[in-house]
Amino acid sequence: MKFTLADTRHNSELCRLARDIPMPGNIQVAFGRDPDFFYGRKVEGKVSQTIVAIEEDKVIGLGCRSIKPMYINGQVVNFGYLSGLRGSEAARGTTALARGFRFLRRLHEDKRTLAYITTIVEDNVYAKNLLESGRAGLPRYIDLGKYYTLAINMNSWRRGRLRRDGISVSRGDRVGMKEIVAFLSRCGKERQFFPVYTEEDFHSEYTRDLDPKDFYVAIRRNEVIGVVAKWDQSGFRQNIVTGYAGLLKSFRWALNLVLTMTRFKALPEPGEQLRMFYVSFVCIKDNDPKVLEKLLETLYQDNKTKEYHYCVIGFHERDDLQDAIRRYVSVRYTSRLYLVAWEDGVDMCNRIDRGRIPYLEIGTM
């Protein structure tokens, strides 16, 4: 078994591996990257590397390292993100993981970042125990708490009505990216790990398939007080339902009957694509859930008649903005957020202010 950085020669096998290995859960979803695995990686960071494990000329495992500017303690820092860890049956029960991290450690010597963030699915007890153990030269994993990814059903019903609040919502092409970027910088620096983007970045491959009109901007008394973006990445990322588990597997037919009768969109058949978009660049002045609630309602109204099953948004467990989705029917996936560091990055990680609420840009994960 050997490890190397992937290039276009590995494209078809990387697409196959991404498509064939679903994430566990009651709804099992594989994250396809057809037809070009690397096309979608551009959004993950200005440095984007894919490590592959190869045995007998076949790719049997992969993991991704990306680096981009983020706000850490209110300052712009180039910080890393580890993602996309996948292994075929041939890689399991071998030394592939330990050897892969040794290869990653050599990449880390480029000094482009001191540390990383990553997430592990809460139910994946085996992976959590292994990676937290520090065995076999693994880096240190520092637990930062739970991170919730919520899939909001794009149905025709919500609980209650919004109150009049003096907030209007405009599209980004009317407000202008200059003002949006200024707001993201001003408010985003209050969070840990909020991504840093320039106005030029929003017209580049780093925000592929995201247009200024996809931004929704909350305004009160001529002041921008909140921003979200609708990011439909189906042109380069596919979310394919591979199966169902638990009660959903046995009673999906009955649930779909009820959903259809109540004007909800039915759950897809295995093999079908889960049509969705990300609610990205969530940035709210004073972290006010009422502002996010207004933005989500406008976003919802604009897209409820389209062919989306879900929109997806993420929150750290300490984030009060979660209150904004109480009106919606949603499915919650729980992960744990970690800082990851070797010896050269531990001191920096210890200086990160735990009082600031973490933010993950799920559209770039």
C-alpha positions in Angstrom: 0.0 0.0 0.0 1.3 3.4 -0.9 0.1 7.0 -0.3 0.3 9.9 -2.6 -1.5 13.1 -3.5 -4.3 12.5 -6.0 -4.4 14.0 -9.5 -6.6 13.7 -12.5 -5.4 10.2 -13.2 -7.3 9.1 -10.1 -10.5 10.9 -10.9 -12.8 8.0 -11.9 -11.8 5.9 -8.9 -12.2 8.9 -6.5 -15.7 9.4 -7.9 -16.5 5.8 -7.5 -15.2 5.7 -3.9 -17.2 8.8 -2.9 -20.3 7.4 -4.5 -20.0 3.8 -3.1 -19.4 4.6 0.6 -22.4 6.2 2.2 -22.5 8.1 5.5 -24.3 6.0 8.2 -27.7 7.1 9.7 -31.4 6.5 9.4 -31.1 8.1 5.9 -27.9 6.7 4.3 -26.4 9.2 1.9 -23.5 8.9 -0.4 -21.8 12.1 -1.5 -21.2 11.8 -5.3 -18.7 14.0 -7.0 -19.4 13.1 -10.7 -18.1 13.8 -13.2 -15.1 15.6 -11.8 -14.0 14.9 -8.2 -11.5 17.9 -8.3 -14.0 20.4 -9.7 -15.9 20.4 -6.4 -12.8 20.5 -4.2 -12.1 24.1 -5.2 -14.8 25.4 -2.9 -13.1 23.8 0.2 -10.1 26.1 0.4 -7.4 28.0 -1.4 -5.1 25.1 -0.6 -6.9 21.8 -1.4 -5.2 18.4 -1.3 -6.6 14.9 -1.6 -4.6 12.0 -0.1 -5.2 8.6 -1.6 -4.2 5.1 -0.5 -3.4 2.8 -3.4 -3.1 -0.9 -3.4 -2.6 -3.0 -6.5 -3.2 0.1 -8.6 -6.6 0.7 -7.0 -7.6 3.6 -4.8 -8.9 2.0 -1.6 -9.0 5.1 0.7 -8.9 8.9 0.6 -8.8 11.9 2.9 -8.8 15.6 2.2 -6.8 18.5 3.6 -7.7 22.1 2.8 -6.5 25.5 4.1 -8.2 28.9 4.0 -8.3 32.1 5.9 -10.6 32.1 8.9 -11.3 34.3 11.9 -9.6 33.0 15.0 -10.0 35.1 18.1 -11.1 37.9 15.8 -8.0 37.8 13.6 -7.4 36.4 10.1 -5.5 33.2 10.3 -4.8 30.5 7.7 -6.4 27.5 9.2 -6.9 23.9 8.1 -9.8 21.6 7.6 -9.6 17.8 7.4 -12.5 16.0 5.7 -13.7 13.3 3.4 -12.1 10.3 5.1 -13.3 7.3 3.2 -12.0 3.7 3.1 -13.2 0.7 1.1 -13.5 -2.8 2.6 -10.0 -3.5 1.5 -8.6 -0.7 3.7 -10.4 -1.8 6.9 -8.6 -3.7 9.5 -5.2 -2.6 8.0 -2.7 0.0 9.0 -4.1 2.4 6.3 -5.3 5.0 8.8 -2.1 5.3 10.7 0.0 5.3 7.5 -2.3 7.9 6.0 -1.8 10.2 9.0 2.0 9.8 8.7 1.7 11.0 5.1 -0.5 13.9 6.3 2.1 14.8 8.9 4.7 15.2 6.1 2.3 17.4 4.2 1.8 19.4 7.4 5.5 20.3 7.4 4.8 22.9 4.7 3.9 25.2 7.6 0.9 26.6 5.8 -1.2 26.1 8.9 -0.5 25.2 12.5 -3.8 23.3 13.1 -7.0 22.0 11.7 -10.7 21.6 12.5 -12.7 18.5 11.6 -15.9 16.7 12.5 -16.8 13.1 13.3 -20.3 11.7 13.2 -21.5 11.3 16.8 -22.7 7.7 16.2 -19.3 6.6 14.7 -18.0 5.5 18.1 -15.2 3.4 16.6 -13.7 6.4 14.7 -14.1 8.7 17.7 -12.4 6.3 20.0 -9.6 5.6 17.6 -8.9 9.2 16.6 -9.1 10.5 20.2 -6.6 7.8 21.4 -3.5 9.5 20.0 -2.1 6.1 19.1 0.3 5.3 16.3 1.5 8.9 15.8 -2.0 10.3 15.4 -2.4 14.1 16.1 -4.1 15.3 19.2 -7.9 15.7 18.9 -9.4 18.4 21.1 -13.2 18.1 21.5 -15.1 21.4 20.9 -18.6 20.0 21.4 -21.5 19.0 19.3 -22.3 20.4 15.8 -25.7 19.9 14.4 -26.5 19.7 10.7 -30.2 20.2 10.1 -32.0 19.2 7.0 -35.2 21.3 6.8 -38.0 19.7 4.8 -39.1 22.0 2.0 -42.8 21.4 2.6 -45.8 23.7 2.5 -46.4 24.1 6.2 -44.7 25.8 9.1 -45.7 26.4 12.7 -47.2 29.8 13.5 -46.6 33.1 11.7 -43.8 35.6 11.8 -44.5 38.8 13.7 -44.1 42.3 12.1 -40.6 43.4 13.0 -39.6 46.2 10.7 -37.1 43.9 8.9 -37.0 43.8 5.1 -35.1 41.3 3.0 -33.3 42.2 -0.3 -31.4 40.0 -2.7 -27.7 40.3 -2.9 -27.5 41.6 -6.4 -29.5 44.6 -5.3 -27.5 45.3 -2.1 -24.1 44.6 -3.8 -21.3 42.3 -2.8 -19.1 45.1 -1.4 -21.6 45.8 1.3 -22.2 42.1 1.9 -18.5 41.3 2.3 -18.1 44.2 4.7 -20.9 42.9 6.9 -19.5 39.3 6.8 -16.2 40.7 7.9 -17.6 42.9 10.6 -19.9 40.3 12.1 -18.2 37.1 11.2 -15.1 37.9 13.2 -17.1 37.4 16.4 -17.2 33.7 15.6 -14.5 31.1 15.7 -13.6 29.6 12.3 -15.8 32.0 10.3 -14.4 32.0 6.7 -12.8 35.1 5.3 -13.7 36.0 1.7 -12.9 39.0 -0.4 -15.3 40.5 -2.9 -13.2 39.0 -5.7 -13.6 35.5 -4.1 -17.3 35.7 -4.8 -16.6 35.9 -8.5 -14.1 32.9 -8.6 -13.9 29.2 -8.4 -13.9 29.3 -4.6 -17.6 30.1 -4.6 -18.5 28.0 -7.7 -22.2 28.2 -8.7 -22.9 30.9 -6.1 -24.2 34.2 -7.6 -24.8 37.5 -5.8 -28.5 37.1 -6.3 -28.3 33.9 -4.2 -27.6 36.1 -1.1 -30.5 37.2 1.1 -29.9 40.3 3.1 -31.9 41.5 6.1 -32.2 45.3 6.5 -33.6 47.4 9.3 -33.6 51.2 9.2 -31.2 51.1 6.2 -28.7 48.9 8.1 -27.6 45.4 7.1 -28.3 43.2 10.1 -28.1 39.7 8.6 -27.0 37.6 5.6 -27.6 34.1 4.4 -27.0 32.5 1.0 -28.7 29.8 -1.0 -25.9 27.6 -2.4 -27.1 24.9 -4.8 -24.1 22.7 -5.5 -25.9 20.0 -7.4 -23.8 20.9 -10.5 -20.7 19.3 -8.9 -21.9 17.5 -5.7 -24.6 14.9 -5.6 -26.3 13.6 -2.5 -27.6 10.1 -3.3 -29.8 8.1 -1.0 -28.4 4.6 -0.8 -30.8 3.2 1.7 -32.7 3.6 5.0 -32.2 2.1 8.4 -34.1 1.7 11.6 -37.8 2.5 11.6 -37.5 4.4 8.4 -36.5 1.2 6.6 -39.6 -0.6 7.7 -42.2 2.2 7.6 -41.0 4.6 4.9 -43.9 3.6 2.7 -46.4 4.7 5.4 -44.4 7.9 6.1 -44.3 8.8 2.4 -48.1 8.3 2.2 -48.6 10.7 5.1 -46.1 13.2 3.6 -47.8 13.1 0.3 -51.3 13.6 1.8 -50.1 16.6 3.8 -48.2 18.2 0.8 -44.8 17.2 2.0 -42.2 15.9 -0.5 -41.8 12.2 -0.2 -38.5 10.6 0.8 -36.6 9.5 -2.3 -36.2 5.9 -3.4 -32.7 4.4 -2.9 -30.5 5.4 -5.8 -32.3 8.7 -6.3 -30.6 12.1 -5.7 -31.6 14.1 -2.6 -32.3 17.5 -4.1 -31.1 20.1 -1.6 -29.2 23.4 -1.1 -27.1 24.7 1.6 -28.0 27.7 3.7 -24.5 29.3 3.7 -22.7 32.3 5.1 -25.1 32.6 8.0 -24.1 35.9 9.7 -26.5 37.7 12.0 -25.9 40.9 14.0 -26.1 40.3 17.7 -26.8 36.6 17.0 -30.5 37.4 16.9 -32.7 34.4 16.0 -35.5 36.6 14.9 -33.4 38.0 12.1 -32.4 34.6 10.9 -36.0 33.5 11.1 -37.0 36.3 8.7 -34.3 35.4 6.3 -35.2 31.7 6.3 -38.9 32.4 5.7 -38.0 34.5 2.7 -35.6 31.9 1.4 -38.2 29.2 2.0 -41.0 31.1 0.2 -38.8 31.6 -2.8 -37.9 27.9 -3.2 -40.8 25.9 -1.7 -42.4 25.2 -5.1 -39.1 24.0 -6.6 -37.9 20.4 -6.6 -35.9 20.6 -3.4 -36.4 18.0 -0.7 -34.4 19.8 1.9 -32.3 22.9 2.7 -29.4 22.3 5.0 -28.0 24.5 7.8 -25.6 24.0 10.6 -25.2 25.2 14.2 -22.9 24.6 17.1 -24.7 23.3 20.2 -24.2 26.6 22.0 -25.6 28.7 19.1 -28.8 30.6 20.0 -29.6 30.9 16.3 -31.0 27.4 16.4 -34.2 28.9 17.7 -34.8 30.3 14.2 -35.7 26.8 12.8 -38.3 25.8 15.5 -41.1 26.5 13.0 -39.8 23.9 10.5 -39.8 20.2 10.3 -36.2 19.0 10.2 -33.9 16.0 10.5 -30.9 16.6 12.8 -27.5 14.9 12.3 -25.1 15.2 15.2 -21.3 15.4 14.8 -18.5 16.4 17.1 -16.3 19.3 16.3 -12.6 18.9 17.0 -9.4 20.9 16.8 -6.6 18.7 15.4 -2.9 19.5 16.0 0.5 18.0 16.2 3.0 19.2 18.7 3.7 22.5 16.8 0.0 23.5 16.9 -1.1 22.6 20.4 -0.1 25.9 22.0 -2.1 27.8 19.4 -5.1 25.6 20.0 -4.9 26.2 23.7 -5.0 30.0 23.1 -8.3 29.7 21.0 -11.1 31.5 22.9 -13.6 28.8 23.8 -16.2 31.5 24.6 -16.7 32.4 21.0 -19.2 30.3 19.2 -17.8 28.1 16.4 -19.1 28.4 12.9 -18.6 25.9 10.1 -19.4 26.9 6.5 -21.2 23.7 5.5 -21.1 24.6 1.9 -17.3 24.1 1.9 -17.2 20.9 4.0 
